[in-house]
Amino acid sequence: MADEESHDPTVCVLALTPLLAIEIEPAGPHETSPEVHVHPGGQGLWLARMAYSLGAHAIVCGPFGGETGTVAAHLARAEHLDLRVTSTGANGAYVHDRRSGERTEVVAMDPFPLNRHEVDDLYGTVLVSALDAAVTILTGSSTAVGVPPDFFGRLARDLHASERQVVADLSGAQARAVAQEPGAVLKISHEEMVEGGFSSDDSEKALRAAADEMLAAGPRAVIVSRAEAPSLLITREHSYTVQSPSVTTVDHRGAGDSMTAGIAVGLARGLDLPDAVRLGAAAGALNVTRRGLGTGHRDQIERFAHRVTVRETD
């Protein structure tokens, strides 16, 4: 793996649905009552947290509003994230109870949908902030929040025209919109490839064929994560398998987000694509050994990355 550069790159993250996460943990050995933890959550903020852990300056563009948004924004800033805030009625939130040792959802609140003016404000905020960043990460939402799929395609197109790198972690129609534009690195899971109608099944052969078809429309690369199986990195010129050492999973949630963040930070450092994916695979693999989503230590991830095997295939 190539040596990482010492400077701190800037990564811009579109956080479409920031959340307020409340988790109830069992009492510790010296406590008499359960512990209540409050965190900023949602895919974009988890990604930004990992990017910061890897040494990047993380700019986060997203809608924040209401009581939930006010608290989530305060907590995100406390974690050293550089927020570029637009408006919304209120952010989503959830309460998870982990006292049994398992994660039980007590309640989940959907975010308020954005109106047309709020969508326009968010687009402009992301576009201008991304011009100051080495790489921009696009994240979406499985909840209907009033943002059409072409929002993501336009961003990918406009950032490519300004020679900005884009890493997209999207699914469904949002992924399809980016896949029709030039230049982006699209990271998607094997389940999302099938559910989105990109691949006929989750076999390696079908996934490779689907990735090749997607590449013909414009993306720079397609990265398919496959849980315990080796990830696939496919470009027009080359294809690779990416295998991390086997580890025991404590919490599988957040592994894909950490992988995406690692890929983006690697590209922002100037690594070539295989080495950037190697860093991302290490971040994702180590994240499953922890209970904090999007958490990790830079030195451990970079050392672990040397154990990730990236093998070119025919």
C-alpha positions as CSV (number, residue, x, y, z in Angstrom):
1,M,0.0,0.0,0.0
2,A,1.3,3.4,-0.9
3,D,2.4,5.7,1.9
4,E,-0.4,8.1,3.0
5,E,0.2,11.8,2.7
6,S,0.6,13.7,6.0
7,H,-1.7,16.7,5.2
8,D,-5.3,16.7,6.2
9,P,-7.6,16.6,3.2
10,T,-11.1,18.1,3.1
11,V,-14.0,15.8,2.5
12,C,-17.5,17.2,1.9
13,V,-20.5,15.0,2.9
14,L,-24.1,15.4,1.8
15,A,-26.1,14.3,4.9
16,L,-29.6,14.2,3.6
17,T,-31.2,12.8,6.8
18,P,-29.3,13.7,10.0
19,L,-30.8,12.0,13.0
20,L,-30.8,12.3,16.7
21,A,-29.9,8.9,18.1
22,I,-30.8,8.0,21.7
23,E,-29.5,4.7,23.1
24,I,-30.2,3.0,26.4
25,E,-27.3,0.8,27.7
26,P,-27.3,-1.6,30.6
27,A,-25.9,-0.4,33.9
28,G,-22.1,-0.9,34.2
29,P,-20.4,-2.9,37.0
30,H,-20.4,0.2,39.3
31,E,-23.6,1.9,38.3
32,T,-27.1,1.4,39.7
33,S,-29.1,2.6,36.8
34,P,-29.1,2.2,33.0
35,E,-27.0,4.6,30.9
36,V,-28.6,6.9,28.3
37,H,-26.4,8.0,25.4
38,V,-27.3,10.8,22.9
39,H,-25.4,11.0,19.5
40,P,-25.7,12.6,16.1
41,G,-26.8,9.9,13.7
42,G,-27.8,9.1,10.2
43,Q,-25.6,7.9,7.3
44,G,-24.1,11.2,6.4
45,L,-23.0,12.0,10.0
46,W,-21.7,8.5,10.5
47,L,-19.6,8.8,7.4
48,A,-18.3,12.2,8.4
49,R,-17.4,11.0,11.8
50,M,-15.2,8.2,10.2
51,A,-13.7,10.7,7.8
52,Y,-12.7,12.9,10.7
53,S,-11.3,9.9,12.5
54,L,-9.1,9.2,9.5
55,G,-7.7,12.7,9.6
56,A,-9.9,14.6,7.2
57,H,-11.5,18.0,7.7
58,A,-15.2,16.9,7.3
59,I,-17.6,19.4,5.9
60,V,-21.2,18.3,6.4
61,C,-24.1,19.8,4.4
62,G,-27.5,18.9,5.6
63,P,-31.0,20.1,6.7
64,F,-31.3,20.6,10.4
65,G,-34.4,21.9,12.3
66,G,-36.7,21.4,15.2
67,E,-35.7,20.2,18.6
68,T,-34.1,17.0,17.2
69,G,-32.1,18.9,14.6
70,T,-30.9,21.5,17.1
71,V,-29.5,18.8,19.4
72,A,-28.1,16.7,16.6
73,A,-26.3,19.8,15.1
74,H,-24.9,20.7,18.5
75,L,-23.6,17.2,19.1
76,A,-22.1,17.0,15.6
77,R,-20.2,20.2,16.1
78,A,-18.9,18.8,19.4
79,E,-17.5,15.9,17.3
80,H,-15.5,18.4,15.2
81,L,-17.7,18.3,12.2
82,D,-17.9,21.5,10.1
83,L,-21.7,21.9,9.5
84,R,-23.2,23.9,6.6
85,V,-26.8,23.9,7.8
86,T,-30.0,24.4,5.7
87,S,-33.5,24.4,7.1
88,T,-36.2,21.7,7.6
89,G,-39.2,21.4,9.9
90,A,-37.6,18.7,12.1
91,N,-35.0,16.0,11.8
92,G,-35.7,12.3,12.4
93,A,-34.8,10.5,15.7
94,Y,-34.8,7.1,17.2
95,V,-34.6,5.4,20.6
96,H,-32.9,2.1,20.9
97,D,-32.8,-0.1,24.0
98,R,-29.7,-2.3,24.3
99,R,-30.2,-3.5,27.9
100,S,-30.9,-7.0,26.8
101,G,-27.7,-7.2,24.8
102,E,-29.6,-6.9,21.5
103,R,-30.7,-3.7,19.8
104,T,-34.4,-3.1,20.3
105,E,-36.1,-0.2,18.6
106,V,-38.4,1.6,21.0
107,V,-39.5,4.4,18.7
108,A,-38.5,5.9,15.4
109,M,-39.5,9.4,14.1
110,D,-39.2,10.1,10.4
111,P,-37.8,13.5,9.3
112,F,-40.0,16.2,7.9
113,P,-39.9,16.3,4.1
114,L,-38.1,19.2,2.5
115,N,-40.2,21.7,0.5
116,R,-39.0,23.0,-2.9
117,H,-37.1,26.0,-1.5
118,E,-35.4,23.9,1.1
119,V,-34.3,21.4,-1.7
120,D,-32.9,24.3,-3.7
121,D,-31.0,25.7,-0.7
122,L,-29.5,22.3,0.1
123,Y,-28.4,21.8,-3.5
124,G,-26.6,25.2,-3.6
125,T,-25.0,24.6,-0.2
126,V,-23.6,21.2,-1.3
127,L,-22.4,22.4,-4.7
128,V,-20.5,25.4,-3.3
129,S,-19.1,23.6,-0.3
130,A,-17.9,20.7,-2.5
131,L,-15.8,23.0,-4.6
132,D,-13.6,23.5,-1.6
133,A,-13.2,19.8,-1.0
134,A,-11.0,17.1,-2.5
135,V,-13.8,14.6,-2.5
136,T,-17.6,14.8,-2.0
137,I,-19.6,11.9,-0.6
138,L,-23.2,11.7,-1.6
139,T,-25.6,9.8,0.7
140,G,-29.3,9.4,0.3
141,S,-32.3,8.3,2.2
142,S,-34.7,5.3,2.3
143,T,-37.3,7.7,3.7
144,A,-39.2,10.0,1.3
145,V,-37.9,13.5,2.2
146,G,-38.9,15.4,-0.9
147,V,-35.6,15.1,-2.7
148,P,-36.0,13.6,-6.2
149,P,-33.4,11.2,-7.7
150,D,-32.2,13.7,-10.2
151,F,-30.9,15.8,-7.4
152,F,-28.1,13.3,-7.0
153,G,-27.5,13.0,-10.7
154,R,-27.2,16.8,-11.1
155,L,-24.7,17.0,-8.3
156,A,-22.6,14.3,-9.8
157,R,-22.7,16.0,-13.2
158,D,-22.0,19.5,-11.9
159,L,-19.1,18.4,-9.6
160,H,-17.5,16.3,-12.4
161,A,-17.7,19.4,-14.7
162,S,-15.8,21.3,-12.0
163,E,-13.2,18.5,-11.8
164,R,-14.3,17.5,-8.2
165,Q,-14.2,13.8,-7.2
166,V,-17.4,12.2,-6.1
167,V,-18.0,9.0,-4.1
168,A,-21.7,8.0,-3.9
169,D,-23.2,5.6,-1.4
170,L,-26.7,5.3,-2.7
171,S,-29.3,2.7,-3.7
172,G,-32.4,2.4,-5.9
173,A,-33.4,5.3,-8.1
174,Q,-30.8,7.6,-6.4
175,A,-28.0,5.2,-7.4
176,R,-29.4,4.9,-10.9
177,A,-29.4,8.7,-11.3
178,V,-25.7,8.9,-10.4
179,A,-24.9,5.8,-12.5
180,Q,-26.1,7.7,-15.6
181,E,-23.6,10.6,-15.0
182,P,-19.8,10.7,-15.6
183,G,-17.0,10.4,-13.2
184,A,-18.4,9.2,-9.8
185,V,-17.2,6.2,-7.8
186,L,-20.4,4.4,-6.9
187,K,-20.4,2.1,-3.8
188,I,-23.3,-0.2,-3.4
189,S,-24.0,-3.5,-1.6
190,H,-24.8,-6.7,-3.3
191,E,-28.3,-6.7,-1.8
192,E,-28.9,-3.2,-3.2
193,M,-27.7,-4.3,-6.6
194,V,-30.4,-7.0,-6.7
195,E,-33.2,-5.0,-5.0
196,G,-32.5,-2.0,-7.3
197,G,-32.9,-4.1,-10.4
198,F,-29.3,-3.7,-11.5
199,S,-28.3,-7.3,-11.1
200,S,-30.3,-10.5,-11.8
201,D,-28.9,-12.2,-8.7
202,D,-26.1,-11.8,-6.1
203,S,-23.6,-14.2,-7.7
204,E,-20.2,-12.7,-8.5
205,K,-20.8,-13.3,-12.2
206,A,-24.1,-11.4,-12.3
207,L,-22.7,-8.6,-10.1
208,R,-19.7,-8.1,-12.4
209,A,-21.9,-8.1,-15.5
210,A,-24.2,-5.5,-13.8
211,A,-21.3,-3.3,-12.8
212,D,-19.9,-3.4,-16.4
213,E,-23.3,-2.3,-17.7
214,M,-23.4,0.6,-15.1
215,L,-19.8,1.7,-16.1
216,A,-20.8,2.0,-19.7
217,A,-23.1,4.9,-18.7
218,G,-20.4,7.0,-17.1
219,P,-19.2,6.2,-13.5
220,R,-15.4,5.9,-12.9
221,A,-15.8,2.8,-10.8
222,V,-18.4,0.6,-9.1
223,I,-17.6,-1.0,-5.7
224,V,-19.9,-3.8,-4.6
225,S,-19.7,-4.7,-0.9
226,R,-20.7,-8.3,-0.2
227,A,-20.8,-8.8,3.6
228,E,-18.4,-11.6,4.5
229,A,-17.5,-12.3,0.8
230,P,-14.7,-10.3,-0.9
231,S,-15.9,-6.9,-2.2
232,L,-15.6,-6.2,-5.9
233,L,-13.9,-3.1,-7.4
234,I,-14.7,-2.8,-11.1
235,T,-13.5,-0.1,-13.5
236,R,-13.6,0.0,-17.3
237,E,-10.0,-1.2,-17.4
238,H,-9.6,-3.5,-14.4
239,S,-11.5,-5.6,-11.9
240,Y,-10.4,-6.6,-8.4
241,T,-11.5,-8.5,-5.4
242,V,-10.9,-7.0,-2.0
243,Q,-10.6,-9.3,1.0
244,S,-10.3,-8.2,4.7
245,P,-9.1,-10.5,7.4
246,S,-11.9,-12.3,9.2
247,V,-13.0,-10.6,12.5
248,T,-15.8,-11.3,15.0
249,T,-18.8,-9.0,14.5
250,V,-20.1,-7.1,17.5
251,D,-22.4,-4.8,15.5
252,H,-22.6,-5.0,11.7
253,R,-24.4,-1.7,11.3
254,G,-22.2,1.1,9.9
255,A,-19.6,-1.1,8.3
256,G,-20.6,0.0,4.8
257,D,-20.6,3.7,5.8
258,S,-17.2,3.4,7.3
259,M,-16.0,1.7,4.1
260,T,-17.3,4.5,2.0
261,A,-15.7,7.1,4.2
262,G,-12.3,5.4,4.0
263,I,-12.5,5.2,0.2
264,A,-13.2,8.9,0.1
265,V,-10.5,9.9,2.5
266,G,-8.0,7.7,0.6
267,L,-8.9,9.4,-2.7
268,A,-8.7,12.8,-1.0
269,R,-5.1,11.9,0.1
270,G,-4.2,11.1,-3.5
271,L,-4.1,7.3,-3.2
272,D,-5.0,5.4,-6.3
273,L,-8.4,3.7,-6.4
274,P,-7.3,0.2,-5.2
275,D,-5.4,1.6,-2.3
276,A,-8.3,3.9,-1.4
277,V,-10.6,0.9,-1.4
278,R,-8.1,-1.0,0.7
279,L,-8.3,1.8,3.3
280,G,-12.1,1.7,3.1
281,A,-12.2,-2.0,3.6
282,A,-10.1,-1.8,6.7
283,A,-12.3,0.9,8.2
284,G,-15.4,-1.1,7.5
285,A,-13.9,-4.4,8.9
286,L,-12.7,-2.8,12.1
287,N,-16.0,-0.9,12.6
288,V,-17.9,-4.2,13.1
289,T,-15.7,-5.0,16.1
290,R,-17.0,-1.8,17.8
291,R,-20.4,-0.7,19.1
292,G,-20.1,2.9,17.9
293,L,-21.3,3.6,14.3
294,G,-18.7,5.3,12.2
295,T,-16.0,5.1,14.9
296,G,-12.4,3.9,14.8
297,H,-8.8,4.9,15.3
298,R,-6.8,6.2,12.4
299,D,-3.5,4.4,13.3
300,Q,-5.3,1.0,13.8
301,I,-7.2,1.3,10.5
302,E,-4.1,2.2,8.6
303,R,-2.2,-0.7,10.1
304,F,-5.0,-3.1,9.4
305,A,-5.2,-1.9,5.8
306,H,-1.9,-3.6,5.1
307,R,-3.7,-6.9,5.9
308,V,-6.4,-6.3,3.3
309,T,-5.8,-8.2,0.1
310,V,-6.6,-6.5,-3.2
311,R,-6.2,-8.9,-6.1
312,E,-6.7,-8.1,-9.8
313,T,-8.8,-10.6,-11.6
314,D,-9.4,-11.4,-15.3
